[in-house]
């Protein structure tokens, strides 16, 4: 692996910045050209406005792109992965990067990959799991086939185009036909400095009949100056394949997070995804499943908990493009302090996607007078023999519930925590992974503030 | 009527001239009641007489405002205490309508309740609390044991709090909570309502097991039926926000024979004279 260290002192994003990244990574013509094309696209697209339906309730005027420092250092910064994870606040960090309990681990810190490991027994089955720049060099034909070509094209939007120009790290997973791996493939995105940027890309290709579990976490300490995180997640689930995908966004409070995820499911494919949004100052998540094959099943779960002055926006799409597919979405959020959230979800059934079974549920629990949640469910149905249901609620903790628990000796803050955890419990119970259930329980208690 | 302990002792539980209102409507209009250790009191009265309000006010329901009077437990004024403090000090209310709380498992809820109440008791005990702390295994064993006594299925523990419970199951769950928290002063609000005769026997047996020389109980009931299974030492009749008559168990039988209307006539006479 050969890279050239280059430290850029400029702020903001520019064509020069894109070229600097390409130079630092010794990229060949095609990769470099793709970046520059994406940059031109970025420049040609207008910044999202409140007049755009998707951004109507989402104000990004506070994002100062010109003050961000775009890091081009591709070399390792000389920090041990364990220390880097601990600095970012990751619990049980040693277990999180150990092989055995994990099939493989990739850690990206700012622009650099500081760890990329794969269990040799898993590798022996033909599985590829490494950081994306390495994968692009070692398996160009595979990466080029999928990277921002099918799931998330740069044309999807302004921030996706920026990502295509500036992407620097992330993970690439390829599970060959019929290979089943139980242990998680784990990847971390870490930000170490205030004012920094991270572009993290996840590309997972699960071939026919294969099974995998991908667990990602975005973490950083809370710092003063605004930082920027851009993530694109592309999940390709071939026929009869199964993928469990868990993403925990727990950035520091200075981070503005933009995440776009698209999954493509072939015939009989199964996706179970969970998005946990806890951190950042501002978070915009765009999450879609393309049910492209017959009889595909997408279970899309979400848990968010905003406090202080956090703003979370989740947009979801359940895109039924073939008959006999099922999508089952449940996003639940709690809000306290002055936090705000927007949930908007669309179930779209294409013409001919008969026997679609789609379910969408968004529930919000408001824990303070000053918090606010908006929920906008939508249906767009182009077939006549389908079952689509959706529901949205925004409610508060009931005084009667608190009184009942208090009448059993449980102090009010603990009673409130019990109620909030109970509110999230149906979603938590749908993730049969003990480590994640424990993490969520702790995270909820921390958020409630006991 | 409360003389079992002699005049110089502070009563265990004493309500004096209690007035309480909800949304500006006065419901309790001067309630007086004394319950001592080892005594079982029955509080009877027609619908709307204020029985349940009294139960809620004792437990500290924030919907009600106490405008006058006092409630003392072992000499201390409890009206300033939060509902959870009252429970940790040894008061208990078995709710007439237990609240459904989705997503909260029975076992988790009970463990938190027991831990809080026991820790408080351990702190209070002069010899330090460590001895009373319970391991999760000990808790599960205790819970199973008490559930078996109340003829409750093991699966109960994994269900969400009161969600989808039948009327009888809810009442049993209330008594299970009482059995685990071991209160010193228990108020049971219409614990017999909605129970068939078999369930009533099980629940009554549970309550009888929990009564003892250092426990006071106040059974609120509309009908005399419950008193065939739990024998009260004292019976009080409540009407229009006041206790209008107190007596021994025979009062309940008289009530059964004459009905509330008969007693109401007598109450009207006595208050006129």
Interface residues (C-beta under 8 A of the other chain):
Chain A: X399 X400 X401 X403 X404 X405 X406 X407 X408 X409 X410 X411 X412 X414 X415 X418 X419 X421 X422 X423 X424 X425 X426
Chain B: X59 X60 X61 X62 X63 X82 X83 X84 X86 X87 X88 X93 X95 X98 X99 X101 X102 X103 X104 X105 X108 X109 X112 X113 X116 X117 X120 X160 X161 X177 X181
